[in-house]
Amino acid sequence: MIVDNLKPPYYAVIFTTTLTDDIEGYLETAERMEELAKNQKGYLGIESARAEIGITVSYWESLEAITQWKNNIEHTEARNLGREKWYKKYQLRICKVEREYGFEQ
C-alpha cells in the first residue's frame, strides 16, 4: 500500500537490505517490527517491498521520533538478530521530505 496522506515536512527512513540464505523467523520479525512501529510516537506510515533487494520506507514526524524508534528495546533486539543472522548487507538513510506529489488513476 502507498501512504498518501502525509503533509510535508516529515522524515523518511529508507532501509535497504539483502538477505542471507538463513531467513528463518525473518518475516515474522519484520511483521512484528511494523506493528510495533505503528504504536511508536511520531510514526506516520510505512511502505515495503521485499524481493532480491528489500526496501522499507517508514515515515516519521521528527528526528527525535526516529531516535526513539531506534532505541526501542524490541527493535534493538531485532536489529542485532538481523546483523547476526539475516542480513548480508543493509543501508539506512534518513531524509527530510519537503515536497511530495502523486498520481492515482
Biopython code that builds the backbone (N, CA, C, O; Angstrom):
import numpy as np
from Bio.PDB.StructureBuilder import StructureBuilder

atoms = [
    (1, "MET", "N", (0.840, -1.169, 0.000)),
    (1, "MET", "CA", (0.000, 0.000, 0.000)),
    (1, "MET", "C", (0.896, 1.247, 0.000)),
    (1, "MET", "O", (1.914, 1.287, 0.690)),
    (2, "ILE", "N", (0.514, 2.238, -0.762)),
    (2, "ILE", "CA", (1.240, 3.502, -0.822)),
    (2, "ILE", "C", (0.618, 4.464, 0.190)),
    (2, "ILE", "O", (-0.592, 4.692, 0.178)),
    (3, "VAL", "N", (1.446, 5.019, 1.056)),
    (3, "VAL", "CA", (0.991, 6.005, 2.027)),
    (3, "VAL", "C", (0.836, 7.334, 1.298)),
    (3, "VAL", "O", (1.789, 7.831, 0.699)),
    (4, "ASP", "N", (-0.369, 7.912, 1.347)),
    (4, "ASP", "CA", (-0.612, 9.127, 0.562)),
    (4, "ASP", "C", (-1.296, 10.237, 1.351)),
    (4, "ASP", "O", (-1.859, 11.159, 0.762)),
    (5, "ASN", "N", (-1.252, 10.158, 2.669)),
    (5, "ASN", "CA", (-1.938, 11.161, 3.481)),
    (5, "ASN", "C", (-0.970, 12.001, 4.311)),
    (5, "ASN", "O", (-1.367, 12.571, 5.327)),
    (6, "LEU", "N", (0.288, 12.084, 3.896)),
    (6, "LEU", "CA", (1.301, 12.804, 4.661)),
    (6, "LEU", "C", (1.399, 14.247, 4.203)),
    (6, "LEU", "O", (1.205, 14.551, 3.027)),
    (7, "LYS", "N", (1.698, 15.120, 5.130)),
    (7, "LYS", "CA", (1.845, 16.541, 4.832)),
    (7, "LYS", "C", (3.271, 16.963, 5.175)),
    (7, "LYS", "O", (3.650, 16.935, 6.346)),
    (8, "PRO", "N", (4.068, 17.353, 4.183)),
    (8, "PRO", "CA", (5.438, 17.797, 4.437)),
    (8, "PRO", "C", (5.451, 19.037, 5.338)),
    (8, "PRO", "O", (4.483, 19.799, 5.355)),
    (9, "PRO", "N", (6.511, 19.237, 6.064)),
    (9, "PRO", "CA", (7.717, 18.396, 6.092)),
    (9, "PRO", "C", (7.545, 17.221, 7.059)),
    (9, "PRO", "O", (6.837, 17.320, 8.061)),
    (10, "TYR", "N", (8.196, 16.129, 6.741)),
    (10, "TYR", "CA", (8.284, 14.948, 7.591)),
    (10, "TYR", "C", (9.564, 14.228, 7.212)),
    (10, "TYR", "O", (10.284, 14.665, 6.313)),
    (11, "TYR", "N", (9.850, 13.134, 7.887)),
    (11, "TYR", "CA", (11.089, 12.398, 7.641)),
    (11, "TYR", "C", (10.788, 11.007, 7.116)),
    (11, "TYR", "O", (9.797, 10.382, 7.493)),
    (12, "ALA", "N", (11.664, 10.536, 6.235)),
    (12, "ALA", "CA", (11.582, 9.183, 5.699)),
    (12, "ALA", "C", (12.854, 8.440, 6.080)),
    (12, "ALA", "O", (13.962, 8.943, 5.894)),
    (13, "VAL", "N", (12.679, 7.245, 6.612)),
    (13, "VAL", "CA", (13.801, 6.357, 6.888)),
    (13, "VAL", "C", (13.740, 5.258, 5.830)),
    (13, "VAL", "O", (12.775, 4.498, 5.763)),
    (14, "ILE", "N", (14.779, 5.186, 5.011)),
    (14, "ILE", "CA", (14.839, 4.219, 3.916)),
    (14, "ILE", "C", (15.804, 3.116, 4.337)),
    (14, "ILE", "O", (16.991, 3.364, 4.549)),
    (15, "PHE", "N", (15.285, 1.901, 4.455)),
    (15, "PHE", "CA", (16.055, 0.749, 4.921)),
    (15, "PHE", "C", (16.128, -0.253, 3.772)),
    (15, "PHE", "O", (15.128, -0.880, 3.421)),
    (16, "THR", "N", (17.306, -0.398, 3.195)),
    (16, "THR", "CA", (17.516, -1.272, 2.037)),
    (16, "THR", "C", (18.368, -2.454, 2.470)),
    (16, "THR", "O", (19.378, -2.277, 3.151)),
    (17, "THR", "N", (17.961, -3.679, 2.072)),
    (17, "THR", "CA", (18.640, -4.876, 2.559)),
    (17, "THR", "C", (18.857, -5.912, 1.468)),
    (17, "THR", "O", (18.138, -5.958, 0.469)),
    (18, "THR", "N", (19.862, -6.732, 1.688)),
    (18, "THR", "CA", (19.986, -8.019, 1.009)),
    (18, "THR", "C", (20.118, -9.050, 2.116)),
    (18, "THR", "O", (20.769, -8.811, 3.133)),
    (19, "LEU", "N", (19.492, -10.197, 1.904)),
    (19, "LEU", "CA", (19.393, -11.211, 2.947)),
    (19, "LEU", "C", (20.374, -12.357, 2.729)),
    (19, "LEU", "O", (20.832, -12.618, 1.617)),
    (20, "THR", "N", (20.673, -13.026, 3.831)),
    (20, "THR", "CA", (21.428, -14.271, 3.772)),
    (20, "THR", "C", (20.479, -15.381, 3.330)),
    (20, "THR", "O", (19.304, -15.127, 3.067)),
    (21, "ASP", "N", (20.980, -16.597, 3.251)),
    (21, "ASP", "CA", (20.131, -17.743, 2.913)),
    (21, "ASP", "C", (19.313, -18.216, 4.112)),
    (21, "ASP", "O", (18.328, -18.934, 3.936)),
    (22, "ASP", "N", (19.699, -17.831, 5.317)),
    (22, "ASP", "CA", (19.017, -18.253, 6.544)),
    (22, "ASP", "C", (18.051, -17.168, 6.986)),
    (22, "ASP", "O", (18.422, -16.268, 7.740)),
    (23, "ILE", "N", (16.808, -17.252, 6.517)),
    (23, "ILE", "CA", (15.821, -16.234, 6.871)),
    (23, "ILE", "C", (14.744, -16.767, 7.820)),
    (23, "ILE", "O", (13.677, -16.166, 7.949)),
    (24, "GLU", "N", (15.020, -17.880, 8.474)),
    (24, "GLU", "CA", (14.059, -18.423, 9.431)),
    (24, "GLU", "C", (13.737, -17.378, 10.490)),
    (24, "GLU", "O", (14.632, -16.876, 11.171)),
    (25, "GLY", "N", (12.459, -17.057, 10.624)),
    (25, "GLY", "CA", (11.999, -16.080, 11.603)),
    (25, "GLY", "C", (12.031, -14.639, 11.111)),
    (25, "GLY", "O", (11.527, -13.745, 11.791)),
    (26, "TYR", "N", (12.609, -14.404, 9.951)),
    (26, "TYR", "CA", (12.754, -13.030, 9.450)),
    (26, "TYR", "C", (11.402, -12.371, 9.170)),
    (26, "TYR", "O", (11.142, -11.270, 9.654)),
    (27, "LEU", "N", (10.544, -13.027, 8.398)),
    (27, "LEU", "CA", (9.270, -12.416, 8.016)),
    (27, "LEU", "C", (8.397, -12.123, 9.227)),
    (27, "LEU", "O", (7.749, -11.078, 9.295)),
    (28, "GLU", "N", (8.381, -13.050, 10.186)),
    (28, "GLU", "CA", (7.600, -12.837, 11.399)),
    (28, "GLU", "C", (8.133, -11.627, 12.182)),
    (28, "GLU", "O", (7.363, -10.823, 12.707)),
    (29, "THR", "N", (9.449, -11.521, 12.245)),
    (29, "THR", "CA", (10.051, -10.401, 12.960)),
    (29, "THR", "C", (9.787, -9.092, 12.234)),
    (29, "THR", "O", (9.497, -8.081, 12.874)),
    (30, "ALA", "N", (9.881, -9.091, 10.911)),
    (30, "ALA", "CA", (9.597, -7.882, 10.135)),
    (30, "ALA", "C", (8.159, -7.418, 10.356)),
    (30, "ALA", "O", (7.907, -6.224, 10.516)),
    (31, "GLU", "N", (7.224, -8.357, 10.365)),
    (31, "GLU", "CA", (5.821, -8.016, 10.618)),
    (31, "GLU", "C", (5.640, -7.459, 12.030)),
    (31, "GLU", "O", (4.893, -6.503, 12.231)),
    (32, "ARG", "N", (6.325, -8.059, 13.005)),
    (32, "ARG", "CA", (6.258, -7.570, 14.388)),
    (32, "ARG", "C", (6.819, -6.152, 14.488)),
    (32, "ARG", "O", (6.258, -5.319, 15.199)),
    (33, "MET", "N", (7.911, -5.870, 13.791)),
    (33, "MET", "CA", (8.503, -4.533, 13.835)),
    (33, "MET", "C", (7.549, -3.497, 13.240)),
    (33, "MET", "O", (7.456, -2.377, 13.741)),
    (34, "GLU", "N", (6.842, -3.871, 12.175)),
    (34, "GLU", "CA", (5.855, -2.957, 11.599)),
    (34, "GLU", "C", (4.752, -2.654, 12.599)),
    (34, "GLU", "O", (4.366, -1.497, 12.766)),
    (35, "GLU", "N", (4.246, -3.674, 13.262)),
    (35, "GLU", "CA", (3.195, -3.475, 14.260)),
    (35, "GLU", "C", (3.702, -2.627, 15.427)),
    (35, "GLU", "O", (2.997, -1.740, 15.909)),
    (36, "LEU", "N", (4.909, -2.901, 15.870)),
    (36, "LEU", "CA", (5.494, -2.152, 16.978)),
    (36, "LEU", "C", (5.718, -0.687, 16.594)),
    (36, "LEU", "O", (5.446, 0.212, 17.390)),
    (37, "ALA", "N", (6.207, -0.448, 15.391)),
    (37, "ALA", "CA", (6.453, 0.927, 14.927)),
    (37, "ALA", "C", (5.159, 1.728, 14.883)),
    (37, "ALA", "O", (5.154, 2.918, 15.197)),
    (38, "LYS", "N", (4.063, 1.085, 14.496)),
    (38, "LYS", "CA", (2.779, 1.776, 14.405)),
    (38, "LYS", "C", (2.353, 2.369, 15.740)),
    (38, "LYS", "O", (1.599, 3.341, 15.770)),
    (39, "ASN", "N", (2.822, 1.800, 16.841)),
    (39, "ASN", "CA", (2.470, 2.281, 18.171)),
    (39, "ASN", "C", (3.475, 3.284, 18.728)),
    (39, "ASN", "O", (3.305, 3.786, 19.839)),
    (40, "GLN", "N", (4.514, 3.576, 17.960)),
    (40, "GLN", "CA", (5.571, 4.489, 18.393)),
    (40, "GLN", "C", (5.133, 5.939, 18.164)),
    (40, "GLN", "O", (4.592, 6.256, 17.105)),
    (41, "LYS", "N", (5.356, 6.808, 19.128)),
    (41, "LYS", "CA", (5.022, 8.221, 18.978)),
    (41, "LYS", "C", (5.781, 8.804, 17.779)),
    (41, "LYS", "O", (6.982, 8.580, 17.627)),
    (42, "GLY", "N", (5.078, 9.542, 16.946)),
    (42, "GLY", "CA", (5.692, 10.183, 15.800)),
    (42, "GLY", "C", (5.656, 9.367, 14.523)),
    (42, "GLY", "O", (6.055, 9.858, 13.467)),
    (43, "TYR", "N", (5.184, 8.124, 14.600)),
    (43, "TYR", "CA", (5.076, 7.255, 13.421)),
    (43, "TYR", "C", (3.983, 7.776, 12.496)),
    (43, "TYR", "O", (2.907, 8.155, 12.960)),
    (44, "LEU", "N", (4.249, 7.801, 11.180)),
    (44, "LEU", "CA", (3.265, 8.276, 10.208)),
    (44, "LEU", "C", (2.829, 7.222, 9.202)),
    (44, "LEU", "O", (1.716, 7.308, 8.683)),
    (45, "GLY", "N", (3.671, 6.223, 8.906)),
    (45, "GLY", "CA", (3.295, 5.211, 7.924)),
    (45, "GLY", "C", (4.501, 4.422, 7.463)),
    (45, "GLY", "O", (5.638, 4.719, 7.830)),
    (46, "ILE", "N", (4.231, 3.390, 6.635)),
    (46, "ILE", "CA", (5.307, 2.532, 6.144)),
    (46, "ILE", "C", (4.936, 1.969, 4.780)),
    (46, "ILE", "O", (3.767, 1.708, 4.496)),
    (47, "GLU", "N", (5.954, 1.788, 3.940)),
    (47, "GLU", "CA", (5.817, 1.112, 2.648)),
    (47, "GLU", "C", (6.964, 0.122, 2.553)),
    (47, "GLU", "O", (8.089, 0.430, 2.948)),
    (48, "SER", "N", (6.686, -1.066, 2.030)),
    (48, "SER", "CA", (7.725, -2.087, 1.997)),
    (48, "SER", "C", (7.568, -2.976, 0.774)),
    (48, "SER", "O", (6.457, -3.324, 0.374)),
    (49, "ALA", "N", (8.715, -3.340, 0.183)),
    (49, "ALA", "CA", (8.755, -4.301, -0.915)),
    (49, "ALA", "C", (9.939, -5.212, -0.649)),
    (49, "ALA", "O", (11.062, -4.743, -0.469)),
    (50, "ARG", "N", (9.691, -6.501, -0.624)),
    (50, "ARG", "CA", (10.755, -7.451, -0.329)),
    (50, "ARG", "C", (10.897, -8.422, -1.491)),
    (50, "ARG", "O", (9.980, -9.180, -1.807)),
    (51, "ALA", "N", (12.060, -8.382, -2.117)),
    (51, "ALA", "CA", (12.401, -9.294, -3.203)),
    (51, "ALA", "C", (13.904, -9.531, -3.110)),
    (51, "ALA", "O", (14.430, -9.723, -2.014)),
    (52, "GLU", "N", (14.596, -9.521, -4.237)),
    (52, "GLU", "CA", (16.053, -9.693, -4.217)),
    (52, "GLU", "C", (16.705, -8.620, -3.347)),
    (52, "GLU", "O", (17.640, -8.891, -2.594)),
    (53, "ILE", "N", (16.192, -7.405, -3.467)),
    (53, "ILE", "CA", (16.577, -6.314, -2.573)),
    (53, "ILE", "C", (15.320, -5.904, -1.830)),
    (53, "ILE", "O", (14.285, -5.642, -2.443)),
    (54, "GLY", "N", (15.409, -5.848, -0.516)),
    (54, "GLY", "CA", (14.279, -5.392, 0.280)),
    (54, "GLY", "C", (14.399, -3.904, 0.511)),
    (54, "GLY", "O", (15.477, -3.400, 0.825)),
    (55, "ILE", "N", (13.278, -3.193, 0.352)),
    (55, "ILE", "CA", (13.258, -1.764, 0.619)),
    (55, "ILE", "C", (12.045, -1.471, 1.492)),
    (55, "ILE", "O", (10.909, -1.764, 1.121)),
    (56, "THR", "N", (12.304, -0.895, 2.644)),
    (56, "THR", "CA", (11.243, -0.463, 3.538)),
    (56, "THR", "C", (11.448, 1.017, 3.818)),
    (56, "THR", "O", (12.540, 1.444, 4.194)),
    (57, "VAL", "N", (10.393, 1.790, 3.632)),
    (57, "VAL", "CA", (10.441, 3.216, 3.926)),
    (57, "VAL", "C", (9.412, 3.484, 5.022)),
    (57, "VAL", "O", (8.222, 3.220, 4.854)),
    (58, "SER", "N", (9.887, 4.007, 6.137)),
    (58, "SER", "CA", (8.968, 4.404, 7.207)),
    (58, "SER", "C", (8.994, 5.913, 7.320)),
    (58, "SER", "O", (10.005, 6.554, 7.035)),
    (59, "TYR", "N", (7.870, 6.472, 7.742)),
    (59, "TYR", "CA", (7.698, 7.922, 7.779)),
    (59, "TYR", "C", (7.467, 8.365, 9.218)),
    (59, "TYR", "O", (6.737, 7.729, 9.979)),
    (60, "TRP", "N", (8.121, 9.492, 9.572)),
    (60, "TRP", "CA", (8.142, 9.954, 10.959)),
    (60, "TRP", "C", (7.971, 11.465, 11.028)),
    (60, "TRP", "O", (8.347, 12.189, 10.106)),
    (61, "GLU", "N", (7.399, 11.927, 12.128)),
    (61, "GLU", "CA", (7.191, 13.355, 12.349)),
    (61, "GLU", "C", (8.487, 14.115, 12.577)),
    (61, "GLU", "O", (8.599, 15.278, 12.189)),
    (62, "SER", "N", (9.476, 13.467, 13.207)),
    (62, "SER", "CA", (10.666, 14.202, 13.630)),
    (62, "SER", "C", (11.877, 13.281, 13.739)),
    (62, "SER", "O", (11.745, 12.057, 13.755)),
    (63, "LEU", "N", (13.052, 13.888, 13.814)),
    (63, "LEU", "CA", (14.276, 13.121, 14.069)),
    (63, "LEU", "C", (14.242, 12.498, 15.455)),
    (63, "LEU", "O", (14.770, 11.404, 15.654)),
    (64, "GLU", "N", (13.629, 13.177, 16.412)),
    (64, "GLU", "CA", (13.507, 12.642, 17.771)),
    (64, "GLU", "C", (12.683, 11.352, 17.778)),
    (64, "GLU", "O", (13.026, 10.396, 18.474)),
    (65, "ALA", "N", (11.597, 11.332, 17.001)),
    (65, "ALA", "CA", (10.766, 10.127, 16.916)),
    (65, "ALA", "C", (11.559, 8.974, 16.310)),
    (65, "ALA", "O", (11.411, 7.830, 16.740)),
    (66, "ILE", "N", (12.397, 9.260, 15.321)),
    (66, "ILE", "CA", (13.235, 8.228, 14.705)),
    (66, "ILE", "C", (14.226, 7.684, 15.720)),
    (66, "ILE", "O", (14.445, 6.475, 15.785)),
    (67, "THR", "N", (14.825, 8.558, 16.508)),
    (67, "THR", "CA", (15.775, 8.123, 17.545)),
    (67, "THR", "C", (15.085, 7.269, 18.589)),
    (67, "THR", "O", (15.640, 6.262, 19.026)),
    (68, "GLN", "N", (13.880, 7.654, 19.000)),
    (68, "GLN", "CA", (13.133, 6.846, 19.973)),
    (68, "GLN", "C", (12.846, 5.459, 19.410)),
    (68, "GLN", "O", (12.941, 4.468, 20.133)),
    (69, "TRP", "N", (12.498, 5.378, 18.130)),
    (69, "TRP", "CA", (12.246, 4.080, 17.495)),
    (69, "TRP", "C", (13.540, 3.265, 17.455)),
    (69, "TRP", "O", (13.529, 2.073, 17.763)),
    (70, "LYS", "N", (14.647, 3.895, 17.080)),
    (70, "LYS", "CA", (15.929, 3.198, 17.027)),
    (70, "LYS", "C", (16.273, 2.607, 18.393)),
    (70, "LYS", "O", (16.819, 1.506, 18.471)),
    (71, "ASN", "N", (15.959, 3.325, 19.465)),
    (71, "ASN", "CA", (16.316, 2.892, 20.813)),
    (71, "ASN", "C", (15.282, 1.986, 21.472)),
    (71, "ASN", "O", (15.486, 1.556, 22.607)),
    (72, "ASN", "N", (14.178, 1.685, 20.791)),
    (72, "ASN", "CA", (13.183, 0.756, 21.327)),
    (72, "ASN", "C", (13.852, -0.599, 21.572)),
    (72, "ASN", "O", (14.537, -1.116, 20.689)),
    (73, "ILE", "N", (13.665, -1.166, 22.738)),
    (73, "ILE", "CA", (14.354, -2.402, 23.139)),
    (73, "ILE", "C", (14.088, -3.551, 22.171)),
    (73, "ILE", "O", (15.023, -4.218, 21.729)),
    (74, "GLU", "N", (12.829, -3.785, 21.841)),
    (74, "GLU", "CA", (12.490, -4.904, 20.951)),
    (74, "GLU", "C", (13.053, -4.674, 19.550)),
    (74, "GLU", "O", (13.494, -5.618, 18.895)),
    (75, "HIS", "N", (13.040, -3.432, 19.092)),
    (75, "HIS", "CA", (13.620, -3.099, 17.795)),
    (75, "HIS", "C", (15.135, -3.325, 17.818)),
    (75, "HIS", "O", (15.698, -3.832, 16.848)),
    (76, "THR", "N", (15.785, -2.956, 18.902)),
    (76, "THR", "CA", (17.227, -3.183, 19.054)),
    (76, "THR", "C", (17.555, -4.670, 19.008)),
    (76, "THR", "O", (18.523, -5.072, 18.361)),
    (77, "GLU", "N", (16.763, -5.483, 19.683)),
    (77, "GLU", "CA", (16.972, -6.935, 19.670)),
    (77, "GLU", "C", (16.810, -7.488, 18.253)),
    (77, "GLU", "O", (17.602, -8.327, 17.825)),
    (78, "ALA", "N", (15.798, -7.030, 17.527)),
    (78, "ALA", "CA", (15.578, -7.486, 16.144)),
    (78, "ALA", "C", (16.720, -7.034, 15.241)),
    (78, "ALA", "O", (17.168, -7.792, 14.380)),
    (79, "ARG", "N", (17.190, -5.811, 15.431)),
    (79, "ARG", "CA", (18.303, -5.294, 14.628)),
    (79, "ARG", "C", (19.567, -6.131, 14.864)),
    (79, "ARG", "O", (20.281, -6.459, 13.916)),
    (80, "ASN", "N", (19.838, -6.470, 16.112)),
    (80, "ASN", "CA", (21.002, -7.298, 16.430)),
    (80, "ASN", "C", (20.882, -8.692, 15.814)),
    (80, "ASN", "O", (21.861, -9.224, 15.291)),
    (81, "LEU", "N", (19.702, -9.277, 15.872)),
    (81, "LEU", "CA", (19.476, -10.580, 15.263)),
    (81, "LEU", "C", (19.660, -10.500, 13.750)),
    (81, "LEU", "O", (20.217, -11.413, 13.141)),
    (82, "GLY", "N", (19.194, -9.412, 13.146)),
    (82, "GLY", "CA", (19.380, -9.222, 11.711)),
    (82, "GLY", "C", (20.845, -9.185, 11.336)),
    (82, "GLY", "O", (21.247, -9.781, 10.337)),
    (83, "ARG", "N", (21.653, -8.487, 12.132)),
    (83, "ARG", "CA", (23.093, -8.413, 11.860)),
    (83, "ARG", "C", (23.755, -9.777, 12.023)),
    (83, "ARG", "O", (24.657, -10.129, 11.264)),
    (84, "GLU", "N", (23.308, -10.536, 13.006)),
    (84, "GLU", "CA", (23.902, -11.844, 13.280)),
    (84, "GLU", "C", (23.464, -12.909, 12.275)),
    (84, "GLU", "O", (24.235, -13.812, 11.951)),
    (85, "LYS", "N", (22.218, -12.804, 11.777)),
    (85, "LYS", "CA", (21.643, -13.932, 11.052)),
    (85, "LYS", "C", (21.106, -13.606, 9.661)),
    (85, "LYS", "O", (21.406, -14.338, 8.718)),
    (86, "TRP", "N", (20.325, -12.539, 9.494)),
    (86, "TRP", "CA", (19.531, -12.373, 8.280)),
    (86, "TRP", "C", (20.153, -11.512, 7.202)),
    (86, "TRP", "O", (19.943, -11.777, 6.018)),
    (87, "TYR", "N", (20.902, -10.503, 7.562)),
    (87, "TYR", "CA", (21.359, -9.529, 6.570)),
    (87, "TYR", "C", (22.764, -9.804, 6.072)),
    (87, "TYR", "O", (23.702, -9.955, 6.856)),
    (88, "LYS", "N", (22.894, -9.869, 4.739)),
    (88, "LYS", "CA", (24.224, -9.821, 4.135)),
    (88, "LYS", "C", (24.717, -8.390, 4.214)),
    (88, "LYS", "O", (25.883, -8.124, 4.508)),
    (89, "LYS", "N", (23.793, -7.471, 3.942)),
    (89, "LYS", "CA", (24.133, -6.052, 3.939)),
    (89, "LYS", "C", (22.853, -5.259, 4.145)),
    (89, "LYS", "O", (21.774, -5.669, 3.717)),
    (90, "TYR", "N", (22.990, -4.122, 4.803)),
    (90, "TYR", "CA", (21.890, -3.165, 4.807)),
    (90, "TYR", "C", (22.440, -1.752, 4.805)),
    (90, "TYR", "O", (23.570, -1.493, 5.217)),
    (91, "GLN", "N", (21.600, -0.852, 4.329)),
    (91, "GLN", "CA", (21.926, 0.565, 4.300)),
    (91, "GLN", "C", (20.705, 1.311, 4.813)),
    (91, "GLN", "O", (19.575, 1.011, 4.428)),
    (92, "LEU", "N", (20.935, 2.272, 5.673)),
    (92, "LEU", "CA", (19.852, 3.071, 6.233)),
    (92, "LEU", "C", (20.097, 4.533, 5.870)),
    (92, "LEU", "O", (21.198, 5.060, 6.034)),
    (93, "ARG", "N", (19.047, 5.166, 5.377)),
    (93, "ARG", "CA", (19.139, 6.574, 5.004)),
    (93, "ARG", "C", (17.986, 7.326, 5.652)),
    (93, "ARG", "O", (16.850, 6.853, 5.651)),
    (94, "ILE", "N", (18.279, 8.492, 6.201)),
    (94, "ILE", "CA", (17.250, 9.326, 6.815)),
    (94, "ILE", "C", (17.169, 10.617, 6.006)),
    (94, "ILE", "O", (18.168, 11.313, 5.825)),
    (95, "CYS", "N", (15.971, 10.923, 5.524)),
    (95, "CYS", "CA", (15.773, 12.068, 4.634)),
    (95, "CYS", "C", (14.639, 12.943, 5.147)),
    (95, "CYS", "O", (13.658, 12.445, 5.699)),
    (96, "LYS", "N", (14.779, 14.231, 4.963)),
    (96, "LYS", "CA", (13.681, 15.154, 5.249)),
    (96, "LYS", "C", (12.904, 15.371, 3.951)),
    (96, "LYS", "O", (13.468, 15.785, 2.938)),
    (97, "VAL", "N", (11.622, 15.091, 3.995)),
    (97, "VAL", "CA", (10.753, 15.270, 2.831)),
    (97, "VAL", "C", (10.147, 16.670, 2.928)),
    (97, "VAL", "O", (9.408, 16.974, 3.864)),
    (98, "GLU", "N", (10.463, 17.498, 1.972)),
    (98, "GLU", "CA", (9.969, 18.860, 1.964)),
    (98, "GLU", "C", (8.857, 19.078, 0.954)),
    (98, "GLU", "O", (8.096, 20.041, 1.051)),
    (99, "ARG", "N", (8.768, 18.172, -0.021)),
    (99, "ARG", "CA", (7.733, 18.304, -1.052)),
    (99, "ARG", "C", (7.393, 16.910, -1.534)),
    (99, "ARG", "O", (8.253, 16.031, -1.572)),
    (100, "GLU", "N", (6.136, 16.707, -1.903)),
    (100, "GLU", "CA", (5.703, 15.441, -2.479)),
    (100, "GLU", "C", (4.549, 15.682, -3.432)),
    (100, "GLU", "O", (3.838, 16.683, -3.337)),
    (101, "TYR", "N", (4.379, 14.755, -4.340)),
    (101, "TYR", "CA", (3.206, 14.787, -5.217)),
    (101, "TYR", "C", (2.984, 13.373, -5.708)),
    (101, "TYR", "O", (3.880, 12.534, -5.604)),
    (102, "GLY", "N", (1.809, 13.093, -6.240)),
    (102, "GLY", "CA", (1.491, 11.750, -6.690)),
    (102, "GLY", "C", (0.426, 11.758, -7.761)),
    (102, "GLY", "O", (-0.047, 12.808, -8.195)),
    (103, "PHE", "N", (0.065, 10.566, -8.173)),
    (103, "PHE", "CA", (-0.940, 10.342, -9.201)),
    (103, "PHE", "C", (-1.710, 9.092, -8.836)),
    (103, "PHE", "O", (-1.135, 8.121, -8.345)),
    (104, "GLU", "N", (-3.000, 9.115, -9.073)),
    (104, "GLU", "CA", (-3.820, 7.924, -8.908)),
    (104, "GLU", "C", (-4.865, 7.913, -10.003)),
    (104, "GLU", "O", (-5.560, 8.903, -10.228)),
    (105, "GLN", "N", (-4.968, 6.786, -10.679)),
    (105, "GLN", "CA", (-5.910, 6.646, -11.783)),
    (105, "GLN", "C", (-7.259, 6.232, -11.264)),
    (105, "GLN", "O", (-8.195, 6.061, -12.045)),
]
sb = StructureBuilder()
sb.init_structure("model")
sb.init_model(0)
sb.init_chain("A")
sb.init_seg("    ")
for serial, (resi, resn, name, xyz) in enumerate(atoms, 1):
    if name == "N":
        sb.init_residue(resn, " ", resi, " ")
    sb.init_atom(name, np.array(xyz, "f"), 0.0, 1.0, " ", f" {name:<3s}", serial, name[0])
structure = sb.get_structure()
